[in-house]
Each structure stands twice: as structure tokens, then as C-alpha cells.
Amino acid sequence: MIERDTSASSESTPDAAGTSPIPFETILEQLEELVKKLEQGSLPLETSLTMFEKGMALSRMGSQILETAERKVEQLLQQKGGDTVVAIFPNESDE
């Protein structure tokens, strides 16, 4: 039986405050590196699967960090009356 490296699935996730042991920028860099290696297509299947699992874990961590940041922005934009001011941020494609 082939054993797979499950260390990618044991990556720590952000805590309740949305902080991560890995900075968001580092997560992006690691994801970019994984994608480059996977796109080469020369890796053995098991290695590719392990790298894909690590990428998914990193992606979840990054998403959680972004969701926490979005909630913080919404809280900061709340007016005194309790209404939330919705600020529309331009997409990179809109600029």
C-alpha cells in the first residue's frame, strides 16, 4: 500500500481572530510555487496529489484570512446608526 504524506492536511488554520501562523503573502507565494511545479506535469502522481492537498490547505487558509479581513472592513464601515456603508472596491480588471 502506498502511504501519502498527510502533513499538508495538518496545516494550522487561522484562529478565531483570523490570524494565521503563515502570513497571507507567504501563502500566495507558496501557492504560486505549487502551481508552477504542478503545471510542469513531470511529477509522479502521488507527489502531485500531495502537492495538490497542500495547495488546497493553503487556499483554505488564505480564504479564511480574506473573509476575516472583509468582516473587519465591514465593521469599520458601519455608521453610528447601525447601517453599514457598502464600499465597492474596484476589481483589478476594472482599473
C-alpha positions in Angstrom: 0.0 0.0 0.0 1.3 3.5 -0.9 1.4 5.9 2.0 0.6 9.5 1.3 2.1 12.5 3.2 -0.7 14.0 5.1 1.2 16.8 6.6 -0.5 19.2 4.3 -3.8 18.5 5.8 -2.4 19.2 9.3 -1.6 22.8 8.4 -2.8 25.1 11.1 -5.8 27.2 10.3 -6.3 30.8 11.3 -7.5 31.3 14.9 -10.8 33.0 15.9 -9.1 36.4 15.4 -8.3 35.5 11.8 -4.6 35.4 12.4 -2.6 32.7 10.7 0.8 31.3 11.6 1.7 31.9 7.9 1.3 35.5 6.6 -1.1 35.9 3.7 1.7 36.9 1.3 3.6 33.8 2.1 0.5 31.7 1.4 0.3 33.3 -2.0 3.9 32.7 -2.8 3.7 29.0 -1.7 0.5 28.6 -3.9 2.2 30.1 -6.9 5.2 27.8 -6.5 3.0 24.8 -6.2 1.1 25.7 -9.3 4.3 26.1 -11.3 5.5 22.7 -10.2 2.2 21.1 -10.9 1.8 22.7 -14.3 5.1 21.2 -15.5 3.4 17.8 -15.5 6.5 15.9 -14.8 5.8 14.9 -11.2 4.7 11.4 -10.1 1.0 11.1 -9.4 1.4 10.7 -5.6 3.7 13.7 -5.5 1.2 15.7 -7.5 -1.7 14.6 -5.2 0.3 15.6 -2.1 1.1 19.0 -3.6 -2.5 19.5 -4.6 -3.6 18.7 -1.0 -1.1 21.2 0.4 -2.4 23.8 -2.1 -6.0 23.2 -1.0 -5.0 23.6 2.6 -3.1 26.9 1.8 -6.1 28.1 -0.3 -8.5 27.5 2.6 -6.2 29.4 5.0 -5.9 32.3 2.6 -9.7 32.4 2.1 -10.3 32.5 5.9 -7.8 35.3 6.2 -9.6 37.3 3.4 -13.0 36.6 4.9 -11.8 37.9 8.3 -10.4 41.0 6.7 -13.7 41.6 4.8 -15.6 41.3 8.1 -13.2 43.8 9.8 -13.7 46.3 6.9 -17.5 45.9 7.1 -17.3 46.6 10.9 -15.1 49.7 10.3 -17.6 51.0 7.7 -20.6 50.7 10.0 -22.2 54.0 10.7 -23.3 55.1 14.1 -26.9 54.4 13.3 -26.1 50.8 12.7 -26.3 50.9 8.9 -23.5 49.5 7.0 -21.9 51.6 4.3 -21.2 49.4 1.4 -18.0 50.4 -0.3 -17.4 49.0 -3.7 -13.8 48.3 -4.4 -12.7 48.2 -8.0 -11.5 44.9 -9.4 -8.1 44.7 -11.0 -9.9 44.2 -14.3 -11.9 47.4 -13.8 -8.8 49.6 -13.4 
